[in-house]
Amino acid sequence: MTVDTDQSGAPQLDIVLGIAASPTFATDGVCFAARRSGLYRSDDGGASWLPAYEWAGTEEDRTTTEVSVSPSFATDRTVFSGGRAAVLRSSDGGRTWLAAELPPPPPVVSALAVSPDYSRDGTVLAATIEDGVLRSADRGVSWAAWNFGLLDLGVLSLALSPAFGEDETAFAGVQTGLFRSTNGGRAWRETGFPGDCAPVLSLAISPNFTTDGVVLAGTDEHGLYRSLNGGDSWTQVGGGVVEGAVNAILLAPPLALVLLDDAVFVSNDDGDTWVERETGGALSVGATCFAAPSGLADDAPLIVGLVEGGVARV
């Protein structure tokens, strides 16, 4: 286990807000880290990092709050990043970028979700802190707000069905609960999530969602909740172990991983029981986000973003 920071001279507490890895990470080692000082790229599995934005060093605000890659990254080389008032798109693996202005007032992007069927439908959703959900159907060139039925515009998390191209199902975690769309993010309805347990900080949908209906939702103060019926009803899980803020979730039933402020917990039985994963104290400074580009097995490394700006490989 190692803990690495880049050599950019970024100030301490340059918090990492998002992590994304290439779907072909095992062969290309490409991953991205969204930080307050900008977006960073690694070509060696997270061992070293360099700034990804071409305009690094100018007066432009490079604050990056989220990053997501195309499921066809190996061929289309598409990466999206979000920040203040813009979503940026790269079609060459994060080496050059084009910015798409977002509808006024200038929003702050809090989450990005690329359609699993992106190569065909070109759909991307962007969550914002105060302006709801923005949607692009032209590969991030133009964006429009789609908030019909979304009663809370403070969106903190997004997740798309693995069959989004067919069922068009999306979930949006908000300050007061959890909403679901069944028409590609154009209209929303409340789910059965208990509102007194919100806000919903993190979401994960089972790869087998069309048959098992499993969704996990992480909250700010009340731990982890699970739905077995596509979001209609929810039950708290975690067995008194997964408590407090759940910053991120990874799910591949029967395996699930959750990231708390200073620990990773693992379930091997669909979330019924949990044990802490050994991280060697690497997360004691505070963890914010993570990725498992080589899978969720115990011997597969995690890439974890830290509060102080580093990236831990555990």
Secondary structure, 3 states (H helix, E strand, C coil): CEEECCCCCCCCCCCEEEEEECCCHHHHCCEEEEECCEEEEECCCCCCCEECCCCCCCCCCCCEEEEEECCCHHHHCCEEEEEECEEEEECCCCCCCEEEECCCCCCEEEEEEECCCHHHHCCEEEEECCCCEEEECCCCCCCEECCECCCCCCEEEEEECCCHHHHCCEEEEECCEEEEECCCCCECEECCCCHHHCCEEEEEECCCHHHHCCEEEEECCECEEEECCCCCCCEEECCCCCCECCCEEEEECCEEEEECCCCEEEECCCCCCCEEECCCCCCCCCEEEEECCCCCCCCCCCEEEECCCCEEEC
